[in-house]
Amino acid sequence: MYIRILIFFIVNFIVFYFYLVISSYGYNVYRSNFMSLLNQESYDVIRVLIDSGYIKDRIDLKGSNISLRYSLKKYPSIYQGSNNLFNFLSIVYNYPYLDYYYSENKYYINFEDISDVLVLSNDFIEYKNRKYRGIMRIIFKDHKYYLINYVSLEDYLKAVVPSEMPYTWSIEALKAQAIAARTYAIKMMLTRRSKNEIFDVYSTVLDQAYYGIDYEKDTTNLAVDSTKGMILVFNNEPIWALYHSNCGGFTIDGYLPFAKTVSKEDYYLSSVKCYYPGNTWVSKISLYEIKDLLKKYTKREVYSINSISVNSFKTTFIYQTVNNTFVNYSIYNWELRKLLNYRIKSPFIDKVSIEKDWVIFEGKGNGHGVGMCQYGANYMAKAGYSYVQILNHYYPNSVLINLTDYFSKK
Ligand SMILES: [Zn+2]
């Protein structure tokens, strides 16, 4: 009798002990860390869209402790790199409604009614040969999947800065870049969260290039760490910290090409002189393509182009149409650049000429020309200017503050 009671207690103790081990590993460690990451109120964590597509595609994610493979067949399988049950449980704890079972060294999950999956790893998660910090979340919506990386803002920046500026450049220019990138990220977080969107930034040049851990460099890590939490504000709000490779001797007023998002009163994007002369370029576009564009946008026949000229950010075409009449059509260079799929490197066009079947554009600069000129920033840094002076120059009237101060005033 006593032995039975003793065995009962021992068995209960063992069950309870295992419950504690599982809950402390799978629940406390992962849940406390990662559930706080999922809290969208936190601006310490940014949600980066890594990829999206139709759900017939397969998503392969790898890591040193977990490897999640999934496909949308009836019983897709999850393969564990380490066969470690606890790692797998950590997913299930956050999403207890997952219907799963274990068989022949594979974990099977029925994703049929799943709209959301989290993938956790102790160090990094690999996707399409790129390694990412933080956690991955897969959201299923309207027959599409969205692979979203939840990562700390500062870790995100450590991968962004070396993708947006050569890591060999002067440290003061790299610091200016880190602050511009952080400010841009915060602006996107505020904007997209106010619209209840499922991610904050694209991982491409649509927002800022973010290619993961392998891109991190010591110099750019230092630039991010030494400016931790610093952003630029104007009228107490984070600015649209636009930047570009190099301007053509001066930057362009932001409201001109970006009328939808930048107003004339956003003085921090005012045109400023730049000490870097701007890289020159030549682009050849076929005359046939230009005629086609004009026909499409002016809705008139284009018989022959008589002249093309350029004057203060506007290109003017004079062409002959039906009944021997002439049409005079002007377009802003940033619009023309968009229509030509950015084959014109910048809006700074100095000269246009027609040679046989080609239109030759010549100009200087690279990029939209608004905000910080990156080559100009490096030029200033090499001349001894600090990152504060560089930012004050390219974003006039803006103020440097810390994120915690910004959010404490909200
Ligand atoms: Zn410049």
Residues whose N, C-alpha, C, O or C-beta is under 5 A from the ligand:
A	BS01	ZN	N246 C247 G248 G249 C274 Y276 C373 G376
